[in-house]
Amino acid sequence: MANALWTLPENRTKTEIEHRVPLSDAAMAIVVKLNEARSTVFVFPGQKPGRPLSDMTLTAILRRWKLPCTQHCFRSSFRDWVGNETDFDRERFELCISHKVTSATEAAYRRKDALHKRRSIMQAWADFLAMSSSNPHD
């Protein structure tokens, strides 16, 4: 909470590398509100006592609302926006979605995750989403 980070341990990522996600101001506002109201160790509790929210919850919601997309659309939409509509560098925005470096040489020299630079990307994404939701016809 203090660092506005969501950390996925290496055993929960495809790359098997810890992934730190810098949370935007809007994301932090949601997490703070949920944290104040929570009654379990989970910020996002599931329906079963002592269990986190299921990884299928978002899929179920998308199906219930009959939306023509999958969970992957969220990552894909971010990737399209950041690559097509911004001047952020590719290396940093690929780190935002935890894409593994394919070059063994580059991977050997990359020791940090550019958290500070990725924080500005995620804040810009949150700002874009807020602007888009207030004017859905753009």
N, C-alpha and C positions, 0 to 999 in steps of 0.2 A: 504494500500500500504506500509506504513512504517514498518509494522510488518510482511509482507509477509503472510497474512492470508486471507482466504475466510471464512466468517462466515455465516452459515445458521441459521436463527432464529428458535426458537422452533416450531413455527406454520408451518414451511416448512419441518419438519423432521418426519419420522415415529415414532421415539421414543418420540417425543414431548419434546426434550431436545436440547438446542442450540448445534450446532456442529461446531467446529472450525477446518478448514483444513489448515495445514501448507503447503504453496506453495514452491515447489522446485525452484531452480535457473532458470531452463528452463521454468517453468510455469510463474514465475515472469517476465521473459523476454517477454513472449507473452502478459501478462497483461499490462506491461508498454507500449509496442508498440501499443496495442489496445487503451489504455487510452490516448495516445498522439493523436490518430486519431479520437477519438470519438466525436460525435456531439450531444449526448443525455446524460441523466443521467445514462444510461445503458452501461456497458462495452461490453456486448453482446446484442446489440439492435436487435429487431425483424423486420420483413418487415413492420408491421403496425406501423405507427408513435406513439411514446409514449409508446410502448409495448416492453417488453424484448423478447429475442429469445424464441421461443416456445419450450416446453419440448418434442415436437415431431420432432424437427429438426434433431437430431441425428438418430432417427429411420428412417426418410425419406432418409437421406444420406446412411445409411446402406442398405436400400432397393434399392435405385437407383444404388448403386455400386454392388448390388447382392451379398453382403457378407453374409455368413451363420452364422450370430450372431445377438444378440440383445444388447441393452444398458447394460443389466445385465452382459454380457460377460466381460465388462471392470472391474467391481468390482470382478467378479469371477476369472479373470486372475490375478488380483493383489493378491487375497486371496490365489490362488494356488502357485504363485511365493513366496510370503512372508512366507507361511507355509512350503513349500517344499524345498526352495532353500536358506533360510537365517537362521540365529540364533537369530533373533529378538524374544522377548517373546510374547506369544500368547495374553496376556492381552492387550499389546500395539497395536499389529496389528489389533486386533478386534476393538479397539477404532478408528483406522484409517478409518474403513468402517462403523463406527457408529452403531455397533451391540450393542444392549441393554444387560446389565448384567441380566442374568436370576435368579441369586441367590439374594434373598431379603437381606440377610445378607451382601453380598459383595457390593450390590448397596447402602446400608445404610452407609457404610464406605468409599466408593469412592467419594471424594469430588472434585477432580481435574481431568483434562483430559489428563495429561501427555504430554502436547503440545511439550515440548523440545525433549522428546524421540521420539514422533511421527514425528517430523520434520526430524530426521535422517533417519527414515524409508522411508518417502516420497522422500527424496533426493536420497536414494539408489534405489528406484523404478524408478525415473526419469533417473538415470544413467544407470540402466539396460535397460530401453526402448531405450535410445539413443544408447547404444552399440548394442542392437538387431536390431535397424533400420539401422545401418551402416553395419551390417553383417547379412542379413535376412536369411541366410542358416543355422544359428546355432539353 
